[in-house]
């Protein structure tokens, strides 16, 4: 399930936020840049990988871009080219350690301006004007200024991803990232789901924070921006 979390999120919990053609799907671009296809490993696409790529081509159009985020990117069919990409580490919560949580409040559409400003400054990963609609975002404020946040993103059945964990540089070193991650993780656990998350493969500082909370490495994940050659 977690090897292709985007696809399973779009096929289940986030189907109302999905644009779909057959065996390919993507989020509304104002919500998230990620898309997904099934594969031939027995998931609910019926196993027709060639059809899934054709459907993805129709979904993005001749000048579009698809961003996949999964365990491995399959061999690309004719016309598809890789434009950009990288690797990350996927971690799953083993057991939540006791962590002091900060004074935080829920974030909603009215906070998007502050959220986008913090994301622009800290670069925790993709975040769009409607990403907040995925729900579960919490933040810490200094007066009217948002200085730390974390939220929830992908939602394959039985799991929920913690995402957009970031802290303003002036407020780092106070345990805000760990505390907000733990707060969001506990809410996920209270719903009967299992928290997971991703971080850049070379971000050792983030890995140490998550390990201290109780997350453990599961596997490497690849993301790739794909386009169509003329």
C-alpha positions in Angstrom: 0.0 0.0 0.0 2.7 2.5 1.0 4.8 1.7 -2.1 2.2 3.5 -4.2 0.6 5.8 -1.6 -0.5 8.5 -4.0 -2.5 6.1 -6.2 -4.2 4.5 -3.2 -5.0 7.9 -1.7 -6.6 9.1 -4.9 -8.5 5.8 -5.4 -10.0 5.9 -1.9 -10.0 8.7 0.7 -9.2 11.5 -1.7 -11.3 10.4 -4.7 -13.3 13.6 -4.5 -10.1 15.7 -5.0 -8.9 13.5 -7.9 -8.9 14.0 -11.6 -9.0 10.5 -13.2 -8.9 8.9 -16.5 -9.2 5.1 -16.3 -6.1 3.7 -14.5 -4.4 7.1 -14.0 -5.2 9.8 -11.5 -3.9 13.0 -10.1 -4.8 15.6 -7.5 -6.4 18.9 -8.6 -3.3 20.9 -9.3 -4.4 23.5 -6.7 -4.4 20.8 -4.1 -1.2 18.9 -4.9 1.2 18.3 -7.8 1.2 14.5 -7.3 -0.4 11.9 -9.6 -0.4 8.2 -9.7 -0.9 5.1 -11.8 -1.4 1.5 -10.8 1.1 -1.2 -11.7 1.2 -4.8 -12.5 1.7 -6.1 -9.0 -1.9 -7.1 -8.4 -3.4 -3.8 -7.1 -6.8 -2.6 -8.1 -5.9 -1.3 -11.5 -6.3 -4.8 -12.9 -2.7 -5.0 -13.8 -2.7 -3.3 -17.2 0.4 -1.1 -16.9 0.4 -0.1 -20.6 -3.2 1.1 -20.3 -2.3 3.1 -17.2 0.4 5.0 -19.1 -2.0 5.7 -21.9 -4.5 7.0 -19.5 -1.9 9.2 -17.8 -1.0 10.6 -21.2 -4.6 11.5 -21.8 -5.0 13.0 -18.3 -2.0 15.4 -18.5 -2.4 16.3 -22.2 0.3 16.8 -24.8 2.0 19.7 -22.9 1.4 18.5 -19.3 3.6 17.1 -16.6 3.0 14.2 -14.3 4.7 14.0 -10.9 4.9 10.4 -9.6 5.9 9.5 -6.0 6.4 5.8 -5.3 8.8 3.0 -4.4 10.2 2.9 -7.9 9.4 4.6 -11.2 8.6 2.0 -13.8 10.4 1.9 -17.1 9.0 4.8 -19.2 7.1 4.0 -22.3 7.9 5.7 -25.6 7.5 9.5 -25.6 7.7 9.9 -21.8 10.8 11.6 -20.5 12.1 12.3 -17.0 12.4 16.1 -16.4 13.4 16.1 -12.7 13.3 14.0 -9.6 15.0 12.8 -6.5 14.9 10.3 -3.6 13.4 10.4 -0.2 13.1 8.1 2.8 9.7 6.8 4.0 9.3 6.3 7.7 6.4 4.6 9.6 5.6 5.1 13.3 6.6 2.2 15.4 5.4 3.6 18.8 4.9 7.2 19.7 7.4 8.4 22.3 6.3 10.9 25.0 6.9 14.4 23.5 6.0 17.8 24.8 3.5 19.4 22.4 3.4 23.1 21.8 0.4 25.4 22.1 -1.0 25.1 18.6 -4.3 25.6 16.8 -6.0 24.1 13.8 -5.3 25.8 10.5 -7.8 26.4 7.7 -8.4 28.3 4.5 -8.2 31.6 6.3 -4.5 30.8 7.2 -3.4 29.9 3.7 -1.5 33.2 3.2 0.6 32.6 6.3 1.1 28.9 5.4 2.3 29.7 1.9 4.7 32.4 3.3 6.2 29.9 5.8 6.5 27.2 3.1 8.2 29.7 0.8 10.8 30.4 3.5 11.4 26.9 4.7 10.8 24.7 1.6 9.5 21.6 3.4 8.1 20.2 0.1 5.2 20.8 -2.4 2.4 22.9 -1.0 -0.4 24.6 -3.0 -3.2 27.1 -2.4 -5.7 24.3 -1.6 -3.4 21.8 0.1 -5.0 22.8 3.4 -8.2 21.0 2.2 -6.4 17.7 2.8 -7.0 18.5 6.5 -5.3 18.0 9.8 -3.0 21.1 9.7 -1.9 22.7 13.0 0.3 25.7 13.6 2.1 27.7 16.3 1.8 31.5 16.1 3.9 34.3 17.4 1.3 37.0 17.5 -0.3 37.0 14.1 2.7 35.3 12.4 2.7 31.5 11.8 6.1 30.2 12.9 5.7 26.4 12.7 3.2 24.0 11.3 2.6 20.4 10.4 -0.3 18.6 8.7 -1.7 15.6 6.9 -1.5 14.7 3.2 -1.6 11.2 1.6 -4.2 8.8 2.9 -3.9 5.3 1.6 -6.4 3.0 3.5 -5.3 2.4 7.0 -2.5 5.1 7.0 -2.1 8.8 7.0 0.9 10.8 6.0 2.3 13.7 8.1 3.6 16.4 5.9 4.7 20.1 5.6 6.5 20.0 8.9 8.4 23.3 9.0 9.6 25.9 11.5 10.6 29.5 10.9 14.4 29.9 11.2 14.1 32.3 14.1 12.2 29.7 16.1 14.2 26.5 15.5 15.8 24.6 18.4 12.7 24.8 20.5 11.3 21.4 19.7 8.4 22.7 17.6 8.9 20.3 14.7 9.0 17.3 17.1 6.0 18.5 19.1 3.8 19.3 16.1 4.7 16.0 14.5 3.8 14.1 17.7 0.5 16.1 17.9 -0.5 15.2 14.4 0.6 11.6 14.9 -1.6 11.2 18.0 -4.6 12.5 16.1 -4.0 9.9 13.4 -3.6 7.2 15.9 -6.9 8.3 17.6 -8.6 7.6 14.3 -7.3 4.1 14.2 -4.8 4.9 11.4 -1.0 4.5 11.3 1.1 7.6 10.7 3.9 7.7 8.1 6.0 10.4 6.6 8.7 11.2 4.1 11.9 13.3 4.2 14.6 14.1 1.7 17.2 11.3 1.7 20.0 13.6 2.7 18.1 15.4 5.5 19.8 13.7 8.5 18.5 16.3 10.9 14.9 15.5 10.1 15.6 11.8 10.3 17.0 12.2 13.8 13.9 14.2 14.9 11.5 11.6 13.6 13.5 8.7 15.0 13.4 10.3 18.5 9.6 10.5 18.2 9.3 6.8 17.3 9.4 6.6 13.5 11.5 4.0 11.8 12.8 3.8 8.2 10.7 1.7 5.9 12.2 2.2 2.4 13.5 4.6 -0.1 10.9 6.4 -2.2 11.5 8.0 -5.6 9.7 11.1 -7.0 9.9 12.0 -10.7 8.5 14.8 -12.8 7.6 13.3 -16.2 6.7 14.9 -19.4 5.9 14.0 -23.0 8.5 14.6 -25.8 7.2 16.4 -28.9 
